[in-house]
Amino acid sequence: MKRNIFLLLFQCCTPIFLSGCWDSRTLQNLSIISGIAIDKDDSPYSLLFS
């Protein structure tokens, strides 16, 4: 009986702690790099991220 109650409480509380929305970030706050370029001029290399 105690085991059944524990399992029921565990199943009810698990989704609260495992939800993925508590630290969600919008796309405007993320820095997503879609391309990288390396240029070699007279000076050292320069990296371009876009």
Buried (B, 14 or more C-beta within 10 A) or exposed (E): EEEEEEEEEEEEEEEEEEEEEEEEEEEEEEEEEEEEEEEEEEEEEEEEEE
